[in-house]
Amino acid sequence: MRERLFRGTALAGVAIASAFHLTPAMAQDAKAENVIPEGEIVVTAAKRSESLQAVPISISAISGDTLAKSRVSSVDSLVTKVANLQLTSIVGDNTPIFALRGVSMSDYSLNQSSPVATYYDEVYKGNFAFLGVTMYDLERVEVLRGPQGTLYGKNTTGGAVNIIARGAKLGETSGYVNAGYGNYDRVDLNAGFNVPLGEKAALRIAGTYARADGWFKNVVPGKPDLASTDEYAIRGTLNFEASESVRFVLRASTSYQNPQNYGIYAQPEAVNRPGLGRREIASNLDAKRQARTYSVALTSTFDISDALAITSITAWDKGNLFFYEDTDGTASELLEIPYTDRATQFAQDLRLTSDTGGPFDFILGAYFHREKVFNETTFEIGKDIDSDGLAGITANDCAVGLPLACLFRNNFTQVKKSYAIYSDVKYALSDAVTLRGGLRYTHDTGEQTDFKSDALGVDGSLIANLIPLSALKYSQDNLSGKIGVDFKLADGNLIYANVSRGYRAPSFNAQAFFDPSELSVAKAEEVTAYELGAKTQFLDRRITLNLAGFYYDYRNQQFINIDPNTAAQTLLNIPKSRIYGSEAELTIRASDQLTIHSGMGILATKIQQGIVSGNNVAGNRLSNAPSLTFNTTVDLTLFDGDMGQLSIHPDIAYQTSQFFEVLNIPRLRQTSYAIVGGHIDWESANGRFSASIWGKNLSDKFYFTSRVDLLAGFGFDYNHIGNPRTYGITVGAKF
């Protein structure tokens, strides 16, 4: 490993020395050739500002305006816009567990990090406590498919979701205010203001507020309806250009959520939901869900020459997440679980980027990330059961009836560190052929300390120590990379092929409650991906068609296994799976008045080796991997004149059946379904005023977003369901 690092450092030195000897004229000529065509979406997926059509990566990019008009106010809603992107909402709204091309995290523990990484303005947000409220005042969202084993801060196996906020613009005074009202008494307020601070600096302040009554009707008298909305967020961005070659961007944000928690749809209905409708619940809990985030990030850019720039991204985050889940979905106290997650992180990304205009360019970087998490979870089992037959329920009921009338509480502190050096290079063999490659060395360490699990009486008194104070560690080295070639055709279209490998660090089991044997470290998982794609445009760029096909060799997928008979939970690895499939994204600009956007994803997943709860799961499908996903949006302008512009934008998202677990239990299969929505927009002729009527899930489709088998142990299946029909009106003004 040391020899490989030495060779890599030597090559980096040669690259840097060569770049310093390039003439400014060469760099300027090349930059003139790389002008991005008007109307093209600009992305930074490869850590450079490039046209979406020029990046040899399977990527979906959605502009901030499109997201705002489509009422995508939560990251959960991205799944209706991006082919082969799925989620599990098992820990609630705004904390999605993404699955991309069938690569997913089959674990709902709050100490875990998803194989599909989420970034806010290039800052990695691994823990659920850091996610918060983010989908406001955005420039765009980029979804990168495939392993991210070279450029991105945190090495991942599934992909990356990049959320990019609007920046502060120099010399510009502007702003907007939007207000909306919808069913369930929903109120939305959004605003953003940009002000110059002299000639070299500018400040942007943006915020959002939303509240709505719960749509999960609670029939217990005096108890609130569940699944409400109550949140706000504010973000400040300071842009300071000290000189032509030195620039700083400072971002600070905070968000707070305090709604009624989600509700659980427990089955079978005859036992657990007698007399209840599909979106009704009998819940005895009224504790609110609380999530608070704080974030500060400084991006510094130093142009060393016309051909070289250094970028530094320094970030600090703090987050707290608490929610009390009525797991059995009834007014009884059979099973209830409070979750607590407190986390802080520090990250530093430092990279050197060349833009020579010659045949050879590179990115060299170093990355450090430290995350500290405190996690506490309590299984409250049968708190209303009198086990000893005496008057009242006391701690003795737990001692006599264990596990009934007991609280099982575990807690621990976890510290993870990640160190990495990475490179990304490209070499143009000719005007038509470019070779690309990259390497990343990652060293990950983890330590889980002060882990203990106790059985407590209903009054909190200690009955038994089930897992004494324990500690676990891991240390893992990984070398991942990517190699590829792309061909630029005479008409400007692009064909690319690549092989890449991504890696996900080991994980600790947060769900150990009953026996020390449950304490474990899941091995690191890896994906080796083979991909062939094309980015094409026809008929004077009126038709854009991007295609990608892929094959994945998926090793050691990490997942939580729940024994349905005992509810014991172990963190395991599925040794080997394979995935293959494709995506197609089509945009047709039929006229200035009509545009059609469509995306389609195809997946075929198969576990090739694995034992779960004594069952051989070889041949089963992976979870969160429907064989077909499809989405389309139509943008039609009805008129555009002195009275303003009126347009309609219907959309539909469809997916075939899928499983939420690897045993592929037939009764837990989600059948195929479609979600229909859209909006009608009016904008004044001068562009200053707007109004929109919008609707989501207009057919009021009932569907599941996660399902867990608890039938044998507790007598029910645990289910989350999707949001019902929502609609409203939004008005706005710009200046």
C-alpha atoms as one frame of an Amber mdcrd trajectory, in Angstrom:
protein
   0.000   0.000   0.000   2.839   2.398   0.854   4.438   1.661  -2.527   1.177
   2.436  -4.349   0.806   5.680  -2.408   4.404   6.666  -3.214   3.863   6.046
  -6.908   0.621   8.007  -6.844   2.310  10.942  -5.104   5.131  10.916  -7.649
   2.690  10.959 -10.559   0.795  13.802  -8.911   4.016  15.790  -8.668   4.719
  15.276 -12.354   1.193  16.381 -13.233   1.455  19.536 -11.140   4.873  20.412
 -12.535   3.626  19.931 -16.102   0.595  22.106 -15.470   2.707  24.999 -14.175
   4.644  25.045 -17.472   1.523  25.408 -19.625   1.159  28.794 -21.244  -1.789
  31.036 -20.327  -2.654  31.311 -24.030  -3.226  27.563 -24.251  -5.561  27.631
 -21.249  -7.539  30.613 -22.559  -7.944  29.059 -26.030  -9.280  25.847 -24.519
 -11.731  27.656 -22.266 -13.097  29.463 -25.295 -13.686  26.094 -26.975 -15.543
  24.740 -23.926 -18.298  27.348 -23.879 -21.518  25.745 -22.613 -24.353  26.065
 -25.160 -27.200  28.366 -24.187 -30.050  26.534 -22.491 -27.942  23.568 -21.364
 -28.108  22.499 -17.716 -24.802  23.168 -15.980 -23.728  20.570 -13.395 -20.760
  20.138 -11.071 -21.026  16.359 -10.751 -17.357  15.917 -11.737 -16.226  18.863
  -9.549 -16.139  21.140 -12.608 -18.846  23.344 -14.126 -19.828  21.464 -17.275
 -22.800  20.931 -19.516 -24.888  17.957 -18.415 -24.476  16.537 -21.931 -20.664
  16.677 -21.721 -20.302  14.688 -18.482 -19.744  10.936 -19.097 -21.794   9.957
 -16.060 -25.367   8.728 -15.684 -26.824  11.760 -13.948 -30.235  13.376 -13.552
 -30.324  17.122 -12.921 -33.430  19.085 -11.931 -33.439  22.879 -11.682 -34.523
  24.657  -8.532 -37.365  26.426 -10.345 -38.728  23.096 -11.585 -38.556  21.633
  -8.079 -40.300  24.637  -6.517 -43.117  24.694  -9.080 -43.598  20.935  -8.743
 -43.917  21.292  -4.970 -40.864  19.134  -4.292 -40.397  20.511  -0.791 -38.970
  17.310   0.693 -36.106  15.134  -0.542 -38.522  12.189  -0.371 -40.335  13.519
  -3.460 -37.251  13.172  -5.666 -38.127   9.529  -6.289 -41.000  10.593  -8.567
 -38.582  12.594 -10.735 -35.563  10.286 -11.117 -35.454   6.883 -12.822 -34.187
   3.974 -10.683 -34.254   6.073  -7.492 -36.276   4.600  -4.614 -36.578   5.252
  -0.904 -37.675   3.697   2.349 -39.373   6.118   4.731 -39.075   3.869   7.767
 -37.655   6.695   9.928 -40.036   9.394   8.685 -40.261  12.290   6.229 -37.143
  14.293   5.371 -34.960  11.389   6.528 -35.157   9.067   3.510 -33.152   5.894
   3.046 -32.398   6.055  -0.681 -31.915   3.102  -2.996 -30.300   3.718  -6.387
 -30.158   1.015  -9.039 -31.029  -1.540  -6.360 -28.175  -0.586  -4.017 -29.791
   0.265  -0.695 -29.386   0.357   3.070 -31.562  -2.363   4.548 -31.223  -0.891
   8.032 -33.226   1.784   9.821 -30.743   2.379  12.665 -30.025   6.054  13.252
 -26.279   5.484  13.545 -25.949   4.264   9.972 -24.904   6.002   6.760 -26.595
   5.294   3.457 -24.763   3.792   0.455 -26.402   6.630  -1.508 -24.670   9.682
  -0.075 -26.425  13.020   0.380 -24.492  16.273  -0.073 -25.521  19.864   0.602
 -23.315  22.218  -1.418 -20.577  19.552  -1.565 -20.750  18.821   2.175 -21.455
  15.185   2.993 -24.399  14.583   5.356 -24.167  10.994   6.470 -26.222  10.802
   9.642 -30.005  11.256   9.719 -29.646  14.006  12.330 -27.898  16.275   9.778
 -30.514  16.122   7.001 -33.185  18.504   8.273 -35.086  20.887   5.960 -33.191
  21.684   2.775 -35.443  21.779  -0.280 -35.835  25.547  -0.589 -34.126  28.313
  -2.585 -32.232  25.768  -4.663 -30.156  26.141  -7.799 -30.575  22.475  -8.725
 -30.395  18.877  -7.535 -28.078  16.346  -9.150 -28.485  12.582  -8.755 -25.381
  10.589  -9.715 -25.864   6.905 -10.368 -23.190   4.340  -9.683 -20.320   3.910
  -7.213 -18.606   7.115  -6.108 -15.152   5.702  -5.488 -12.953   8.578  -6.669
 -14.075  12.216  -6.489 -16.709  12.409  -3.809 -15.963  13.124  -0.176 -17.380
   9.890   1.204 -16.766   6.685  -0.704 -20.134   5.077  -1.496 -21.466   2.066
  -3.377 -24.812   3.349  -4.646 -24.439   6.936  -5.812 -24.871  10.496  -4.617
 -27.639  13.084  -4.293 -26.249  16.630  -4.518 -28.478  19.453  -3.276 -27.124
  22.805  -4.435 -28.473  26.075  -3.011 -28.622  29.368  -4.866 -25.541  31.468
  -4.340 -25.161  35.153  -3.524 -24.644  37.263  -6.667 -22.398  40.303  -6.725
 -23.898  43.656  -7.643 -27.486  42.422  -7.610 -30.415  43.419  -5.434 -33.225
  40.933  -5.898 -35.632  38.734  -4.050 -38.906  36.872  -3.975 -41.696  35.933
  -1.594 -44.078  32.991  -2.049 -47.087  32.080   0.085 -49.339  29.061  -0.217
 -52.362  27.357   1.305 -53.550  23.771   0.869 -55.696  21.015   2.285 -55.075
  19.838   5.842 -54.841  23.587   6.549 -51.340  23.633   5.062 -49.544  26.990
   5.075 -46.277  27.556   3.201 -44.029  30.618   3.209 -40.789  30.891   1.226
 -38.556  33.867   0.611 -35.090  34.763  -0.607 -33.216  38.068  -0.758 -29.927
  38.966  -2.447 -28.127  42.198  -1.502 -24.708  43.518  -2.572 -22.166  44.457
   0.088 -19.948  46.774  -1.897 -18.306  45.699  -5.134 -16.660  42.528  -3.891
 -19.250  40.901  -1.653 -22.898  39.882  -1.601 -25.258  38.305   0.926 -28.196
  35.992   0.296 -30.737  35.147   2.984 -33.392  32.520   2.306 -35.947  30.808
   4.478 -38.942  28.523   4.493 -41.834  27.763   6.845 -44.541  25.123   6.574
 -47.259  23.727   8.795 -50.169  21.361   8.181 -52.552  19.250  10.196 -51.892
  15.524  10.323 -53.437  13.405   7.587 -53.312  10.165   9.642 -56.604  10.486
  11.534 -56.343   9.478  15.197 -59.632   8.132  16.578 -58.496   8.156  20.222
 -60.326  11.031  21.973 -58.037  13.871  22.963 -55.077  12.572  20.959 -53.734
  14.493  17.917 -53.804  13.315  14.324 -50.430  12.002  13.178 -48.167  12.824
  10.216 -48.505  16.581  10.503 -46.068  19.249   9.267 -44.419  21.927  11.395
 -41.002  23.144  10.249 -38.839  26.084   9.351 -35.342  26.676   8.023 -33.110
  29.633   7.252 -29.882  29.833   5.277 -27.382  32.643   4.860 -24.763  32.760
   2.099 -21.930  35.295   1.987 -19.956  35.545  -1.242 -16.683  37.479  -1.020
 -14.346  37.869  -3.987 -11.194  39.246  -2.409  -9.505  39.464  -5.816  -9.768
  37.959  -9.272  -7.946  34.890  -8.001  -9.236  34.515  -4.424 -12.881  33.785
  -3.592 -14.743  32.738  -0.442 -18.278  31.463   0.082 -19.517  31.153   3.666
 -22.795  29.335   4.301 -24.637  28.943   7.588 -28.033  27.347   8.115 -30.358
  25.953  10.713 -33.660  24.076  10.580 -36.237  22.824  13.053 -39.056  20.304
  12.761 -41.671  19.728  15.465 -44.614  17.850  13.912 -46.725  15.000  15.172
 -44.860  11.829  14.280 -45.761   9.468  11.464 -48.343   6.741  12.022 -47.951
   2.988  11.560 -50.417   0.956   9.516 -50.404  -2.400  11.355 -51.812  -5.561
   9.790 -53.721  -7.863   9.845 -56.539  -5.359  10.072 -58.982  -7.730  11.790
 -56.683  -7.918  14.832 -54.868  -4.607  14.944 -57.158  -2.193  13.134 -60.767
  -3.149  13.925 -63.215  -0.627  12.518 -60.467   1.709  11.235 -60.166   3.164
   7.767 -56.940   2.951   5.789 -55.656   6.323   6.939 -57.040   6.076  10.468
 -55.122   5.064  13.553 -55.852   4.498  17.243 -52.660   5.836  18.815 -52.130
   6.541  22.494 -48.991   8.650  21.912 -48.854  12.396  21.421 -45.090  13.096
  21.665 -43.890  15.277  18.803 -41.068  14.486  16.425 -38.172  16.890  16.961
 -35.280  17.527  14.593 -32.831  20.409  14.869 -29.847  21.051  12.577 -27.003
  23.562  12.528 -24.483  23.831   9.726 -21.545  26.086   8.798 -19.376  25.621
   5.698 -16.619  27.694   4.112 -15.626  27.157   0.480 -12.357  28.867  -0.477
 -10.990  29.014  -4.012  -7.488  30.153  -4.939  -6.466  30.465  -8.594  -2.755
  29.690  -8.628  -2.561  30.372 -12.359  -4.795  30.321 -15.410  -4.423  26.549
 -15.361  -4.555  25.626 -11.663  -6.922  26.244  -8.759  -7.044  25.072  -5.153
 -10.458  24.502  -3.538 -10.943  24.041   0.194 -14.281  23.064   1.772 -14.384
  23.166   5.571 -17.646  22.192   7.266 -19.138  21.629  10.715 -22.567  20.166
  11.469 -24.644  19.430  14.527 -27.973  17.651  14.610 -30.490  16.267  17.110
 -33.298  13.895  16.194 -35.927  12.432  18.533 -39.191  10.654  17.810 -41.494
   8.338  19.737 -42.957   5.654  17.493 -46.262   3.949  18.197 -44.931   0.793
  16.572 -48.011  -1.393  17.048 -50.271   1.271  15.548 -52.953   0.768  18.205
 -54.094   2.298  21.496 -52.557  -0.651  23.348 -48.981  -0.517  24.567 -47.834
  -3.731  22.938 -44.775  -2.188  21.242 -43.599   1.413  21.300 -40.100   2.732
  20.550 -38.553   6.115  21.347 -35.447   6.927  19.240 -32.737   9.474  20.105
 -29.921  10.505  17.763 -27.423  13.279  18.546 -24.551  13.856  16.157 -21.748
  16.256  15.258 -19.343  16.137  12.350 -16.334  17.961  10.930 -15.185  17.603
   7.328 -12.298  18.988   5.295 -11.946  18.556   1.542  -8.883  20.015  -0.213
  -8.319  19.613  -3.937  -6.125  20.874  -6.748  -7.889  21.214 -10.110  -6.307
  21.838 -13.490  -8.009  23.498 -16.441  -5.185  23.586 -18.970  -7.083  23.248
 -22.194  -4.490  20.740 -23.300  -4.981  17.007 -23.682  -4.308  16.299 -20.001
  -6.255  17.538 -16.957  -6.545  16.301 -13.426  -8.028  16.692  -9.959  -5.963
  15.705  -6.922  -7.423  15.864  -3.444  -7.353  14.900   0.207 -10.359  14.385
   2.472 -11.000  14.023   6.202 -14.301  13.366   7.947 -15.070  12.806  11.633
 -18.540  11.942  12.869 -19.591  11.451  16.495 -23.016   9.962  17.260 -24.873
   9.252  20.477 -27.673   6.745  19.921 -30.371   5.582  22.354 -33.271   3.270
  21.541 -35.873   1.734  23.847 -38.122  -1.219  23.087 -41.217  -0.778  25.266
 -43.007  -4.120  25.253 -46.424  -4.714  26.809 -46.296  -1.776  29.221 -50.014
  -2.213  29.924 -49.772  -5.937  30.774 -50.123  -6.939  34.441 -47.804  -9.963
  34.573 -47.894 -10.692  38.310 -51.660 -10.365  38.732 -51.310  -7.817  41.499
 -53.011  -4.445  41.482 -51.266  -1.961  39.217 -48.345  -2.407  36.853 -44.997
  -2.101  38.597 -41.367  -3.027  38.057 -42.181  -6.469  39.456 -44.359  -7.167
  36.402 -41.238  -6.918  34.248 -39.233  -9.167  36.584 -41.999 -11.789  36.503
 -43.176 -11.488  32.914 -39.992 -10.582  31.047 -40.130  -9.482  28.228 -43.684
  -8.267  28.931 -44.165  -5.071  30.944 -40.503  -4.213  30.272 -38.456  -1.452
  28.721 -35.337  -2.633  26.868 -32.980   0.310  26.456 -29.615   0.414  24.749
 -27.337   3.369  24.202 -23.809   3.978  22.984 -21.425   6.529  21.526 -19.928
   5.997  18.102 -17.014   7.821  16.471 -16.129   7.257  12.839 -13.198   8.784
  10.987 -12.442   8.668   7.293  -9.176   9.709   5.647  -8.749   9.686   1.889
  -6.564  10.854  -0.964  -8.059  10.810  -4.419  -7.355  11.603  -8.045  -9.275
  12.016 -11.253  -7.501  12.392 -14.589  -8.452  12.674 -18.227  -6.319  12.531
 -21.357  -7.594  13.385 -24.828  -6.063  11.032 -27.355  -7.721  13.081 -30.089
 -10.611  15.483 -30.563 -12.901  12.453 -30.508 -11.437  10.077 -27.902 -10.755
  10.803 -24.218  -9.403   8.404 -21.625 -10.478   8.888 -18.007  -9.429   7.347
 -14.744  -9.178   7.847 -11.024  -7.960   6.254  -7.815  -8.917   6.732  -4.222
  -7.250   5.370  -1.132  -9.529   5.387   1.934  -8.658   4.595   5.535 -11.700
   4.263   7.802 -11.761   3.735  11.543 -14.702   3.287  13.872 -15.162   2.923
  17.594 -18.380   2.107  19.425 -17.994   2.719  23.165 -20.085   2.485  26.324
 -22.588   0.157  24.691 -25.004  -1.327  27.188 -28.510  -2.709  27.178 -30.751
  -2.954  30.234 -34.163  -4.403  31.000 -36.108  -1.819  32.991 -39.436  -1.761
  34.752 -42.152   0.632  33.600 -40.906   3.062  36.253 -37.376   2.975  34.780
 -35.858   0.878  37.582 -33.171  -1.630  36.596 -34.351  -5.241  36.392 -31.443
  -6.836  34.545 -28.343  -5.848  32.639 -28.597  -7.819  29.394 -25.476  -6.527
  27.636 -22.791  -5.108  29.949 -20.632  -2.134  29.004 -18.950  -3.106  25.767
 -16.761  -1.601  23.048 -16.098  -2.489  19.420 -13.614  -1.163  16.876 -12.763
  -1.526  13.222 -10.034  -0.296  10.917 -10.387  -0.666   7.164  -8.241   0.257
   4.156  -9.644   0.407   0.662  -8.375   1.216  -2.804 -11.149   2.032  -5.264
 -11.149   3.622  -8.652 -12.543   4.137 -12.094 -11.326   3.781 -15.652 -13.205
   4.730 -18.778 -13.216   6.068 -22.281 -15.593   8.399 -24.065 -16.080   9.090
 -27.755 -17.295  12.424 -29.044 -19.000  11.920 -32.379 -18.887  14.348 -35.269
 -22.381  15.605 -34.450 -21.361  16.392 -30.846 -23.040  13.372 -29.271 -21.173
  11.394 -26.618 -20.696   7.665 -26.054 -18.895   6.493 -22.916 -17.891   3.276
 -21.166 -16.366   2.794 -17.748 -15.596   0.342 -14.973 -15.732   1.650 -11.409
 -15.624   0.384  -7.868 -17.209   1.869  -4.764 -16.922   0.940  -1.134 -18.980
   1.424   2.013 -17.236   1.329   5.375 -18.058  -1.287   8.049 -21.008  -0.603
  10.369 -21.944  -1.217  13.981 -25.214  -2.853  14.989 -27.399  -0.390  16.905
 -30.200  -2.907  17.444 -28.542  -5.224  19.967 -30.837  -5.549  22.985 -31.043
  -9.050  24.409 -27.688 -10.799  24.149 -24.017  -9.831  23.671 -23.969 -12.023
  20.546 -26.057  -9.346  18.812 -23.142  -6.921  19.070 -21.329  -7.083  15.770
 -19.544  -5.186  13.033 -20.824  -5.706   9.512 -18.060  -6.087   6.952 -17.414
  -3.391   4.354 -19.482  -3.717   1.204 -18.257  -3.186  -2.358 -19.794  -2.711
  -5.779 -17.927  -3.199  -9.036 -19.897  -1.516 -11.822 -19.633  -1.842 -15.593
 -21.457   0.868 -17.518 -22.036   1.889 -21.135 -23.889   5.095 -21.951 -24.755
   7.655 -24.585 -25.711  11.331 -24.412 -27.355  12.464 -27.612 -29.234  15.407
 -29.091 -31.081  15.608 -32.398 -33.057  18.041 -34.536 -31.192  21.187 -33.533
 -31.108  20.050 -29.869 -34.893  19.795 -29.705 -34.623  16.132 -28.707 -32.282
  15.017 -25.942 -31.928  11.289 -25.278 -29.531   9.983 -22.636 -29.079   6.234
 -22.220 -27.118   4.047 -19.797 -26.785   0.301 -19.305 -24.981  -1.281 -16.363
 -23.987  -4.489 -14.609 -23.103  -4.600 -10.887 -21.164  -7.170  -8.913 -22.478
  -6.437  -5.395 -20.512  -7.906  -2.478 -21.345  -7.980   1.264 -24.426  -5.752
   1.278 -25.069  -4.690   4.871 -28.570  -5.223   6.244 -30.442  -5.598   9.508
 -32.146  -8.941  10.002 -35.160  -9.202  12.311 -36.060 -12.627  13.615 -39.888
 -12.607  13.400 -40.171 -15.083  16.289 -37.984 -13.307  18.862 -37.578  -9.779
  17.401 -33.797 -10.227  17.859 -31.951  -8.053  15.383 -28.573  -8.799  13.894
 -26.468  -6.854  11.412 -25.400  -9.150   8.598 -23.830  -9.190   5.140 -25.281
 -10.754   2.027 -22.130 -12.171   0.430 -22.951 -11.803  -3.251 -25.622 -10.326
  -5.514 -25.822  -9.132  -9.068 -27.725  -6.251 -10.598 -28.155  -5.222 -14.184
 -30.390  -2.722 -15.880 -30.626   0.552 -17.735 -31.972   4.109 -17.750 -33.327
   6.315 -20.487 -34.084  10.024 -20.102 -35.847  11.806 -22.934 -36.624  15.496
 -23.379 -38.642  16.612 -26.393 -38.889  20.341 -27.040 -41.664  20.027 -29.591
 -42.132  23.813 -29.775 -41.664  26.921 -27.685 -44.989  26.033 -26.052 -44.600
  22.268 -25.506 -41.866  20.253 -23.764 -42.039  16.650 -22.587 -39.628  15.178
 -20.035 -39.565  11.406 -19.414 -37.390   8.942 -17.567 -37.429   5.160 -17.425
 -35.401   2.726 -15.326 -35.142  -1.058 -15.696 -33.699  -3.308 -12.983 -33.019
  -7.020 -12.609 -31.631  -7.964  -9.204 -30.715 -11.366  -7.817 -29.104 -12.535
  -4.598 -26.529 -15.163  -5.534 -25.423 -16.192  -2.057 -26.873 -15.528   1.391
 -28.523 -17.060   4.480 -31.090 -15.010   6.433 -32.827 -16.363   9.577 -31.849
 -19.850   8.493 -33.359 -19.355   5.025 -31.329 -19.584   1.840 -32.182 -16.354
  -0.013 -30.177 -17.162  -3.135 -32.348 -16.405  -6.153 -34.421 -13.761  -4.329
 -34.715 -10.140  -5.408 -33.007  -7.335  -3.534 -35.161  -4.940  -1.539 -36.307
  -1.568  -2.895 -35.663  -2.631  -6.475 -38.762  -2.553  -8.722 -38.089  -3.947
 -12.179 -39.482  -0.841 -13.904 -39.831   2.810 -12.924 -41.193   5.497 -15.215
 -41.902   9.199 -14.901 -43.036  11.884 -17.303 -43.921  15.575 -17.113 -45.560
  17.702 -19.788 -44.943  21.473 -19.881 -47.556  23.153 -22.076 -47.964  26.914
 -22.448 -51.579  27.740 -23.287 -51.011  31.425 -23.973 -48.299  34.029 -23.548
 -49.188  37.702 -24.045 -49.984  40.984 -22.367 -52.110  39.143 -19.793 -49.135
  37.027 -18.858 -48.320  33.385 -19.416 -50.576  30.452 -18.520 -49.142  26.939
 -18.534 -50.118  23.446 -17.358 -47.742  20.739 -16.132 -49.271  17.277 -15.540
 -46.944  14.524 -14.302 -47.065  10.830 -13.517 -44.669   8.420 -11.788 -45.114
   4.650 -12.077 -43.317   1.650 -10.634 -43.813  -2.084 -10.782 -43.965  -4.346
  -7.735 -41.142  -4.600  -5.218 -40.142  -6.130  -1.893 -38.900  -4.262   1.177
 -36.966  -7.266   2.537 -34.730  -9.982   1.096 -36.847 -12.968   2.193 -39.360
 -11.854  -0.474 -42.379 -12.682   1.704 -45.359 -12.634  -0.702 -47.769 -10.837
   1.625 -45.256  -7.988   2.093 -44.856  -7.321  -1.618 -45.853  -3.848  -2.777
 -47.819  -4.167  -5.998 -47.323  -1.805  -8.930 -48.844   1.664  -8.694 -48.826
   5.132 -10.244 -48.803   8.583  -8.634 -50.454  11.398 -10.614 -49.923  15.093
  -9.951 -49.300  18.408 -11.614 -49.645  22.160 -11.442 -51.185  25.043 -13.403
 -49.086  28.228 -13.422 -49.719  31.859 -14.292 -46.944  34.450 -14.525 -47.373
  38.147 -15.274 -45.962  39.572 -18.495 -43.148  41.323 -16.615 -42.317  38.157
 -14.654 -42.841  39.807 -11.277 -46.005  38.057 -10.111 -47.098  34.421 -10.222
 -49.826  32.057  -9.075 -50.000  28.285  -9.115 -52.600  25.616  -8.424 -50.953
  22.300  -7.572 -51.859  18.752  -6.608 -49.975  15.591  -5.621 -51.243  11.993
  -5.613 -54.467  13.259  -7.139 -55.943   9.757  -7.399 -55.374   9.321  -3.633
 -53.445   6.109  -4.232 -52.838   3.957  -1.158 -49.347   2.390  -1.194 -46.601
   1.253   1.174 -43.192   2.854   1.583 -41.755   0.204   3.940 -42.877  -3.107
   5.439 -41.423  -5.312   8.208 -42.513  -8.801   9.276 -43.377  -8.817  13.001
 -46.272 -11.240  12.675 -44.871 -14.187  14.613 -43.388 -12.178  17.473 -46.009
  -9.450  17.932 -48.984 -10.482  15.814 -48.754  -7.789  13.132 -46.866  -6.545
  10.099 -45.301  -3.124  10.529 -46.041  -0.780   7.604 -45.450   2.795   6.531
 -47.812   4.235   3.929 -47.389   7.032   1.393 -48.899  10.488   1.653 -52.527
  10.922   0.535 -53.918  13.422  -1.941 -52.693  16.969  -1.268 -53.448  20.156
  -3.167 -53.317  23.899  -2.793 -52.527  27.286  -4.288 -49.338  29.353  -4.166
 -48.850  33.007  -5.068 -45.550  34.819  -5.402 -43.829  38.108  -6.154 -40.298
  38.925  -7.348 -38.294  42.102  -7.348
